[in-house]
Amino acid sequence: MKISYTYWKESDGMFLGYLNEFPDHWTQGVNIEELKENLADLYLTFTNEEIPGIKRVAEFELL
């Protein structure tokens, strides 16, 4: 499964990022691998649990 995410490196060397499906929820890592692990944890939490207030990005086709 591929999950799209956005990330950047801060001036202190930390990597910050978020899942594109959940752009309001950022996480970080000391390297890109740790960031991906943290993003995977967020994805599993947000998709396996019913958490009130979690905003999602979605698409629909206008006919």
C-alpha positions as CSV (number, residue, x, y, z in Angstrom):
1,M,0.0,0.0,0.0
2,K,1.3,3.5,-0.9
3,I,0.4,6.4,1.3
4,S,1.2,10.0,0.1
5,Y,2.8,12.4,2.6
6,T,4.4,15.8,2.6
7,Y,7.7,16.4,4.5
8,W,10.5,18.9,4.9
9,K,13.7,19.3,6.9
10,E,13.9,22.0,9.5
11,S,17.0,24.1,10.2
12,D,17.6,22.0,13.3
13,G,17.9,18.9,11.2
14,M,14.5,17.4,12.3
15,F,12.2,16.0,9.6
16,L,8.5,17.2,9.9
17,G,5.6,15.9,7.8
18,Y,2.0,14.9,7.6
19,L,-0.2,12.4,5.7
20,N,-1.8,14.2,2.8
21,E,-5.1,12.6,3.8
22,F,-4.8,14.1,7.3
23,P,-3.0,17.4,6.7
24,D,-3.9,18.9,10.1
25,H,-1.8,16.3,12.0
26,W,1.9,16.7,11.8
27,T,4.6,14.5,13.2
28,Q,8.4,14.5,13.2
29,G,11.5,12.3,13.2
30,V,15.3,12.7,13.6
31,N,15.6,11.1,10.1
32,I,13.3,10.3,7.2
33,E,13.0,6.6,8.3
34,E,11.7,7.7,11.8
35,L,9.4,10.2,10.2
36,K,7.9,7.4,8.0
37,E,7.4,5.2,11.1
38,N,5.6,7.9,12.9
39,L,3.5,8.7,9.9
40,A,2.6,5.0,9.6
41,D,1.5,5.0,13.3
42,L,-0.7,8.0,12.6
43,Y,-2.3,6.3,9.6
44,L,-3.1,3.2,11.5
45,T,-4.5,5.1,14.4
46,F,-6.7,7.4,12.2
47,T,-8.0,4.6,10.0
48,N,-8.6,1.9,12.6
49,E,-10.1,4.0,15.4
50,E,-13.2,6.3,15.3
51,I,-11.7,9.5,16.6
52,P,-14.0,12.5,16.7
53,G,-12.8,15.7,15.0
54,I,-10.3,14.1,12.6
55,K,-10.6,16.0,9.4
56,R,-10.0,14.0,6.2
57,V,-9.3,14.9,2.6
58,A,-11.5,13.2,0.0
59,E,-12.6,13.5,-3.7
60,F,-15.8,13.0,-5.5
61,E,-16.7,13.0,-9.2
62,L,-19.1,15.7,-10.3
63,L,-21.5,14.3,-12.9
